[in-house]
């Protein structure tokens, strides 16, 4: 049975407790930033994992200083259903074909002409094209001060450790 409805969201008290627990464990800056992105921007785990630095911050030419963006544009390729990590390849199989009457008559005349000339006729040659879904990016305003502070703290910590950050670098580094 498919899932439906909206995902459950922790209460403010539960979120506050979670952030207190995060401070007592490894990588508190990174984990706090991940949770802020999840709670304040509503991103899924896969979307967060795929984020590059350029989506949240602009680096100076030497890559030593950064400025957080006001709005994050989440590319459609990172979102649910886009299969950005290419883990599952869905294969679309056409079950029905819809034609309007004029298009159907045109196809029938083309088939008749090809058959009279002795050419091989394959039904697949006359199927209408499948409309591909064209995703759009989502603009997410990064106005929450807690979100901005945690992202700035995490990215500045990475810079302070001497890491060479490029715009295409992953936002969150894992083991």
C-alpha positions as CSV (number, residue, x, y, z in Angstrom):
1,X,0.0,0.0,0.0
2,X,1.5,3.3,-1.0
3,X,2.3,6.0,1.6
4,X,0.2,9.1,1.6
5,X,0.0,12.3,3.6
6,X,2.7,14.5,5.0
7,X,5.8,13.4,6.9
8,X,5.6,13.9,10.7
9,X,7.6,16.9,12.0
10,X,9.1,17.1,15.5
11,X,7.6,19.7,17.8
12,X,9.6,22.7,18.9
13,X,10.4,21.0,22.2
14,X,11.6,17.9,20.4
15,X,13.7,20.0,18.0
16,X,15.2,21.9,20.9
17,X,16.1,18.6,22.7
18,X,17.6,17.2,19.4
19,X,19.9,20.3,19.0
20,X,21.0,19.9,22.7
21,X,21.9,16.2,22.1
22,X,23.7,17.1,18.9
23,X,26.0,19.5,20.8
24,X,27.3,16.6,23.0
25,X,28.3,14.3,20.0
26,X,30.8,14.3,17.2
27,X,30.6,17.0,14.5
28,X,28.0,19.2,16.2
29,X,28.4,22.0,13.7
30,X,27.8,19.8,10.7
31,X,24.9,17.9,12.3
32,X,23.2,21.1,13.5
33,X,23.5,22.5,10.0
34,X,22.0,19.4,8.5
35,X,19.1,19.4,10.9
36,X,18.5,23.2,10.4
37,X,18.4,22.6,6.6
38,X,16.0,19.8,7.0
39,X,13.7,21.5,9.5
40,X,13.8,25.1,8.1
41,X,13.9,24.4,4.4
42,X,12.0,21.1,4.4
43,X,14.6,19.2,2.4
44,X,14.8,15.4,2.3
45,X,17.9,13.4,3.2
46,X,18.9,12.8,-0.5
47,X,18.4,16.4,-1.4
48,X,20.6,17.5,1.5
49,X,23.3,14.9,0.6
50,X,23.5,16.2,-3.0
51,X,23.8,19.9,-2.2
52,X,27.0,21.6,-3.4
53,X,28.4,24.6,-1.5
54,X,27.4,26.9,-4.4
55,X,23.7,26.4,-3.6
56,X,24.0,28.1,-0.2
57,X,27.1,30.3,-0.3
58,X,29.2,32.3,-2.6
59,X,33.0,31.9,-2.2
60,X,35.5,34.7,-2.9
61,X,37.9,34.1,-5.8
62,X,40.5,32.5,-3.5
63,X,38.0,30.3,-1.7
64,X,38.9,31.6,1.7
65,X,35.8,33.6,2.6
66,X,32.1,33.0,1.9
67,X,28.9,34.9,1.9
68,X,25.6,33.0,2.5
69,X,23.0,33.5,-0.2
70,X,19.6,34.9,0.6
71,X,17.7,32.4,-1.5
72,X,18.7,28.8,-2.3
73,X,17.7,27.5,-5.7
74,X,17.3,23.7,-5.4
75,X,17.7,22.2,-8.8
76,X,15.1,19.8,-10.0
77,X,17.7,17.1,-10.5
78,X,18.2,16.9,-6.7
79,X,14.5,16.5,-5.8
80,X,12.3,13.5,-5.2
81,X,11.5,11.6,-8.3
82,X,14.5,13.0,-10.3
83,X,16.6,9.9,-9.5
84,X,19.7,12.2,-9.2
85,X,21.8,9.4,-7.8
86,X,20.8,7.0,-10.6
87,X,20.1,4.2,-8.1
88,X,16.9,3.1,-9.7
89,X,16.3,3.3,-13.3
90,X,12.6,3.2,-14.1
91,X,11.6,2.0,-17.5
92,X,8.4,3.5,-18.9
93,X,6.3,1.1,-20.8
94,X,3.5,2.6,-22.8
95,X,0.2,0.9,-22.1
96,X,-2.2,3.1,-24.2
97,X,-1.8,5.4,-27.1
98,X,-4.0,8.4,-27.7
99,X,-4.6,10.0,-31.1
100,X,-7.1,12.6,-32.2
101,X,-9.0,11.6,-35.3
102,X,-7.0,13.8,-37.7
103,X,-3.7,12.4,-36.5
104,X,-5.0,8.8,-36.7
105,X,-6.2,9.3,-40.3
106,X,-2.8,10.8,-41.2
107,X,-1.0,7.8,-39.7
108,X,-3.3,5.4,-41.5
109,X,-2.5,7.1,-44.9
110,X,1.3,7.0,-44.1
111,X,1.1,3.2,-43.4
112,X,-0.9,2.6,-46.6
113,X,1.6,4.5,-48.6
114,X,4.5,2.6,-47.1
115,X,2.8,-0.8,-47.5
116,X,2.1,-0.1,-51.2
117,X,5.7,0.8,-51.8
118,X,6.8,-2.5,-50.2
119,X,8.6,-0.9,-47.2
120,X,8.7,-2.6,-43.8
121,X,6.1,-1.2,-41.4
122,X,6.7,-1.2,-37.7
123,X,3.9,0.1,-35.4
124,X,6.5,1.7,-33.1
125,X,7.4,4.1,-35.9
126,X,4.0,5.7,-35.6
127,X,3.6,6.1,-31.9
128,X,3.2,9.7,-30.7
129,X,6.1,11.0,-28.6
130,X,6.1,10.5,-24.9
131,X,6.0,13.8,-23.0
132,X,8.9,14.0,-20.7
133,X,8.5,15.7,-17.3
134,X,10.5,18.8,-17.1
135,X,11.4,19.6,-13.5
136,X,11.9,23.1,-12.2
137,X,14.1,24.4,-9.5
138,X,12.6,25.4,-6.1
139,X,13.6,28.7,-4.6
140,X,14.0,28.4,-0.9
141,X,14.5,31.7,1.1
142,X,17.2,31.3,3.7
143,X,15.9,33.9,6.1
144,X,15.8,32.0,9.4
145,X,18.7,33.2,11.6
146,X,19.2,29.8,13.2
147,X,19.7,28.2,9.8
148,X,22.0,31.0,8.6
149,X,24.1,30.9,11.8
150,X,24.5,27.1,11.7
151,X,25.5,27.0,8.0
152,X,28.0,29.9,8.5
153,X,29.5,28.2,11.6
154,X,29.9,24.9,9.8
155,X,31.4,26.4,6.6
156,X,33.7,28.7,8.5
157,X,34.9,25.7,10.5
158,X,35.7,23.9,7.3
159,X,37.6,26.9,6.0
160,X,39.4,27.3,9.4
161,X,40.7,23.7,9.1
162,X,42.4,24.7,5.9
163,X,40.0,22.8,3.6
164,X,40.1,24.0,0.0
165,X,36.4,24.5,-0.8
166,X,35.2,25.0,-4.3
167,X,31.7,26.0,-5.4
168,X,31.1,22.4,-6.6
169,X,32.3,20.8,-3.4
170,X,29.7,18.9,-1.4
171,X,28.1,21.0,1.2
172,X,28.2,18.2,3.8
173,X,31.2,15.9,4.0
174,X,30.7,12.4,5.4
175,X,33.0,9.5,6.1
